[in-house]
Amino acid sequence: MAFFEYGQKEIEYLKRKDKKLGAAIDKIGMLQRNITLDPFEALISSIVSQQISNKAADTVWSRFLNVIESVTPESIGQTKIDEIQSCGMSLRKAGYIKGIAEAAIRGTVDFENLHTRSDEEIIQELSALYGVGVWTVEMLLIFSLGRPDVVSYKDLAIRRGMMNLYGHKELPPERFQRYRKRYSPYGSVASLYLWEMSVL
């Protein structure tokens, strides 16, 4: 099992830059978050999980694995859309999964070399696929490619974590961007702690 990697260098930097975040990091301690190293599998998994509970997502994912055997473009490409749908997904979601597999097979998206592209290039390329939004790609940047500087404004829990941490009742985009710049170049580590703060 792989985890998002960070250590004392990132923590010390964030503590220097932001006293409130630093105090939260000290209180919470080190965090372990699983990552899925294969970006194609990570993207398919995120589509399966969209708009359903974690428990439901686990059930659908295990059924899906039974149907397709391995999470590769070729395996999904050879599976009928109604077989994918029968795992507990809407026809639309099954269509998104087939579409992503087809894009990989055609070479529209080169998943094997995705790690060589910049964050912005990856967001632009993947969010052009049906069913893939910017937030989904930002999560893939953190939890598959291990990118160090991602703080998603589209993530409600991250915004809630910021409001809890700094005592704000609202968080306009300009204020969010100020914090995001403060955390850079280790925004992804800040994101891990903001998620923890969102449930306080």
BELGIJO-V969521 format. One line per field, one symbol per residue. ss: DSSP state (a for helix, b for strand, c for the rest). psi: psi as a letter, one per 40 degrees, with the letter a starting at -180 (. if undefined). A space follows every 50 residues. Layout:
# BELGIJO-V969521
ss->???
psi->???
This chain:
# BELGIJO-V969521
ss->cbbccccaaaaaaaaaacaaaaaaaaaacccccbbcccaaaaaaaaaaac cccaaaaaaaaaaaaaaaccccaaaaacccaaaaacccccaaaaaaaaaa aaaaaaccccaaaaaaccaaaaaaaacccccccaaaaaaaaaaccccccc cccccaaaaaaaaaaaccccccaaaaaaaaaaacccaaaaaaaaaaaccc
psi->hiihhiaddddddddddhddddddddddaiihhiihdhddddddddddeh fiiddddddddddddddedigidddddehidddddeefiidddddddddd dddddeedhgddedeeiiddddddddeeihehidddddddddedefhefh hhdehddddddddddefidigidddddddddddhffddddddddddede.
